[in-house]
Amino acid sequence: MLENADDNTLDEIARIACGGGDLPVYRSAPDLEKLLQQAGWSNVPRFRGESRRRWLTEQLRARRNQPEAIDSIVRRLADRREYVHRNEPLAAAEVTELLNTVLVVEGFEVTHALGKPAIRKYAEPKQHQETPDVVLHVNMADLIRDPELAAVLEHRLAEARTCDRNGAYTSAIIMLGSLLEGVLLDALKARVPNPTKPLDKWMLHDLIDLAHREHWIQADVYRFAATVRHYRNLVHPNAQVTLGDLPDQDTIKMCWPVINAALNDLAASAMP
């Protein structure tokens, strides 16, 4: 898909791969050679002491017109397996977000299907769907293994959007909280062989704590998910009386990025 990518796009991919500074993972010259090999490249030239970024950019440009050459590098950079030995469980999610800020100008994005990265044409988010700062990069069918459960959760996501669009903000937030509980419970079933208690005893706050502790979601999602959980409790009328203020459009706008980021993190942290 990324054949004939612009020179500046390739340079940015090289910058992300090299790392350092405020980027998630630093790669030495031998690490970069290994990255290309792990991506399936053969006959990788040896690094001769020049700038790491310049060297990698030259390698990308040299093979830009080869089918799948650039795609394979991007997929490897977003692959959770690339970071297992580094003990950086959230690096794949962070790198995916960085790559997507670059690839969007080429009309593509990285998504995750059952933990494995893939490249697809960029899907412009609907205006009513979410705030632009955190875009959803995964489909429910990619994240949930049970097709029936995936369909139920996808329907709840659609209901939340419908409620949001029509000003039913309390209902939208309750739907989003229910969705979050569903995906986290499914992650528990898929990733924890012997849970400490029966599945029907896990509350949403338990699931959020577990997801953070096991590095399924990042710290920012963990902190703000507590707010979504708090508003989800408005399903109980007495909780709404206690809160006093009704959720409004600003409230739901704060919740959407949390849900999107949680789903992105769960997809990126899924076992290959």
C-alpha positions in Angstrom: 0.0 0.0 0.0 2.8 2.4 0.8 4.7 2.1 -2.5 5.7 5.5 -3.8 5.3 7.1 -0.4 6.6 10.7 -0.2 10.2 11.2 0.8 9.1 13.2 3.9 6.9 10.3 5.0 9.8 7.9 4.8 12.0 10.2 6.7 9.4 10.5 9.5 9.0 6.7 9.6 12.8 6.5 9.9 12.7 9.1 12.8 10.1 7.1 14.7 12.1 3.8 14.2 15.4 5.4 15.3 13.8 6.8 18.4 15.5 8.8 21.1 14.5 12.1 22.7 10.7 12.1 23.4 10.1 9.0 21.2 9.1 5.7 22.9 12.1 3.4 21.9 15.7 4.2 21.0 17.3 1.8 18.4 21.0 1.6 17.9 22.4 0.9 14.4 22.5 -2.9 15.0 18.9 -2.7 16.3 17.8 -0.9 13.0 19.5 -3.6 10.9 17.7 -6.3 13.0 14.4 -4.3 12.5 14.7 -4.6 8.8 15.5 -8.3 9.0 12.6 -9.0 11.3 10.4 -7.2 8.9 11.4 -9.8 6.2 14.0 -7.8 4.3 16.8 -9.8 2.8 20.3 -8.6 2.0 20.2 -5.6 4.4 23.3 -3.4 3.9 25.6 -2.9 6.9 25.6 0.3 8.7 28.8 2.2 8.0 28.9 4.8 10.7 26.7 7.6 9.1 23.6 9.1 10.8 21.2 6.3 11.9 18.2 8.3 10.6 19.9 9.1 7.3 21.0 5.5 6.8 17.5 4.1 7.5 15.8 6.7 5.3 18.1 5.7 2.4 17.2 2.1 2.9 13.5 2.9 2.8 13.9 5.1 -0.3 15.9 2.4 -2.1 13.0 -0.2 -1.7 10.1 2.2 -1.8 8.8 0.8 -5.1 9.1 -2.8 -4.0 5.6 -4.2 -3.1 5.2 -4.6 0.7 8.7 -3.4 1.6 7.6 -0.2 3.4 4.4 -1.8 4.7 6.4 -4.6 6.4 8.5 -2.0 8.2 5.5 -0.1 9.4 3.8 -3.3 10.6 6.9 -4.4 12.4 7.2 -1.1 14.2 3.6 -1.4 15.4 3.9 -5.1 16.3 3.8 -5.8 20.0 6.4 -8.6 19.5 9.0 -6.0 18.6 9.0 -4.7 22.2 8.6 -7.9 24.3 12.4 -8.2 25.0 12.6 -4.5 25.8 10.0 -4.8 28.6 8.0 -1.9 26.9 4.5 -3.4 26.9 2.8 -0.1 25.8 5.4 0.9 23.2 3.4 -0.7 20.3 0.4 1.4 21.1 2.4 4.6 21.4 4.3 3.9 18.1 1.0 3.1 16.3 -0.3 6.5 17.2 2.9 8.2 16.0 2.8 6.3 12.7 -0.8 7.2 12.1 -0.1 10.9 12.4 2.4 10.4 9.5 0.5 7.9 7.4 -2.8 9.9 7.4 -1.3 12.3 4.8 -0.7 9.3 2.5 -4.3 8.2 3.1 -3.6 5.2 5.3 -3.5 4.1 8.9 -2.3 1.3 11.1 -5.0 -0.8 12.8 -4.8 -4.0 14.9 -6.7 -7.2 14.2 -6.5 -9.6 17.1 -3.2 -8.1 18.2 -1.6 -8.2 14.8 -0.9 -4.8 13.0 -2.4 -4.2 9.6 -2.4 -1.2 7.2 -5.7 0.0 5.7 -7.1 3.1 4.0 -7.7 5.9 6.4 -11.3 6.0 7.6 -12.4 9.6 8.2 -14.3 9.7 11.5 -17.9 10.9 11.3 -18.3 14.4 12.7 -20.7 13.3 15.4 -18.8 10.3 16.3 -15.9 11.6 18.4 -13.6 14.4 19.2 -10.7 14.6 16.8 -7.9 14.2 19.3 -8.3 10.4 19.8 -9.6 8.5 16.7 -10.7 4.9 16.9 -8.4 2.7 14.9 -9.9 -0.8 15.5 -13.2 -2.5 14.7 -15.0 -4.5 17.3 -14.7 -7.6 15.3 -10.9 -7.2 15.4 -10.9 -6.9 19.1 -13.6 -9.4 20.3 -13.1 -13.1 19.3 -16.7 -14.1 19.9 -18.7 -12.9 16.8 -22.0 -12.7 18.7 -20.4 -10.6 21.5 -18.6 -8.4 18.9 -21.9 -7.7 17.2 -23.6 -6.8 20.5 -20.8 -4.4 21.5 -20.7 -2.9 18.0 -24.5 -2.3 18.3 -24.0 -0.6 21.7 -21.3 1.6 20.2 -23.7 2.6 17.4 -26.4 3.3 20.0 -24.1 5.5 21.9 -23.4 7.5 18.8 -27.2 7.8 18.0 -27.9 9.0 21.6 -25.1 11.5 21.4 -26.3 12.8 18.0 -29.8 13.3 19.4 -28.9 14.9 22.7 -29.6 11.9 24.9 -26.3 12.3 26.7 -27.0 10.3 29.8 -28.0 7.3 27.7 -24.9 7.7 25.5 -22.6 7.6 28.6 -24.4 4.6 30.0 -23.9 2.8 26.7 -20.2 3.7 26.6 -19.7 2.5 30.2 -21.5 -0.8 29.3 -19.3 -1.1 26.2 -16.1 -0.6 28.3 -17.2 -3.2 30.8 -17.9 -5.7 27.9 -14.6 -5.3 26.2 -12.6 -5.5 29.5 -14.5 -8.6 30.6 -13.8 -10.2 27.3 -10.1 -9.4 27.6 -10.2 -10.9 31.1 -11.6 -14.2 29.7 -9.1 -14.3 26.8 -6.0 -13.3 28.7 -6.3 -14.6 32.2 -6.4 -18.4 32.4 -7.4 -18.6 36.1 -9.2 -15.4 37.3 -9.2 -14.8 41.1 -13.0 -14.8 41.2 -15.9 -15.8 39.1 -16.5 -13.7 36.0 -19.9 -12.4 37.3 -18.2 -11.0 40.4 -15.9 -8.6 38.4 -17.1 -5.0 38.7 -16.1 -2.3 36.2 -13.6 -0.8 38.6 -12.0 -4.2 39.1 -11.6 -4.7 35.4 -10.1 -1.2 34.9 -7.6 -1.8 37.7 -6.7 -5.2 36.2 -6.3 -3.8 32.7 -3.9 -1.1 34.0 -2.0 -3.5 36.2 -1.5 -5.9 33.3 -0.5 -3.1 30.9 -3.5 -3.7 28.6 -4.4 0.0 28.8 -2.1 3.0 29.3 -2.0 5.2 32.4 -4.0 8.0 30.8 -6.9 5.7 30.0 -6.7 4.2 33.5 -7.1 7.6 35.1 -9.9 8.9 32.9 -11.8 5.6 32.7 -12.7 6.1 36.4 -14.7 9.2 35.2 -16.6 7.2 32.6 -17.3 4.5 35.3 -18.6 7.3 37.6 -21.0 8.6 35.0 -22.0 5.0 33.9 -23.4 4.6 37.4 -26.1 7.1 36.4 -28.0 4.0 35.2 -29.2 4.1 38.8 -31.6 7.1 39.3 -30.4 7.7 42.9 -26.9 8.2 41.6 -28.2 10.9 39.3 -29.9 12.6 42.2 -26.7 12.5 44.1 -24.7 14.0 41.2 -27.1 16.8 40.8 -26.0 18.0 37.3 -27.2 16.2 34.3 -24.5 15.1 31.7 -24.4 17.4 28.7 -22.6 17.6 25.4 -19.3 18.6 27.0 -19.6 15.5 29.3 -20.0 13.1 26.4 -17.2 14.8 24.5 -14.9 14.0 27.4 -15.9 10.4 27.4 -15.5 9.5 23.7 -11.7 9.9 23.7 -11.4 7.6 26.8 -13.4 4.9 25.1 -11.5 5.2 21.8 -8.1 5.2 23.5 -9.2 2.1 25.7 -10.2 0.2 22.6 -7.0 1.2 20.7 -4.9 0.1 23.7 -6.6 -3.2 24.1 -6.1 -4.0 20.5 -2.5 -3.0 20.5 -1.8 -5.0 23.7 -3.5 -8.2 22.6 -1.3 -11.2 22.4 -0.2 -12.0 18.8 
